[in-house]
Amino acid sequence: MWNELVERHKNPINLGLQTVGFIALVYGLWMHNWTVIIVAVVTEVVGHAFPPPEKKIEIIDKFVDILGFTPVNFVFQIVAFMVYVYGLWQHDWILIGVGCCIALVGFTYGFMRSR
């Protein structure tokens, strides 16, 4: 199951939709706009509906491998995302920074494990 989740993130369509969805989510949370938040969540879910690509794309494979997606990294990202979302909703720059730092710790852990 874990490998399938990682493989789905290697689809360029999924990456594009997640990027657009994340930007929309940040805007919606900051502006307290539920319509934009719902559109962002739907965009993220639709991105996960695309299967992994049949042909490997080398640059995306390297990018995902460098980030070192591991279950521990995933837990760090979930905690960081919750702190980040709350910070955006409350317009609290300290919480946004703490969320970014937690995410950075998770990515650092994953990067060190992938070496």
DABELGI-V258074 format. One record per helix or strand. SS is the DSSP state (H for helix, E for strand). FROM is the first residue (numbers start at 0). TO is the last residue. Records with the same first field share a line. If there is no record, write none. Layout:
SS: FROM-TO / FROM-TO
This chain:
H: 1-7 / 11-30 / 33-48 / 57-66 / 70-89 / 92-113
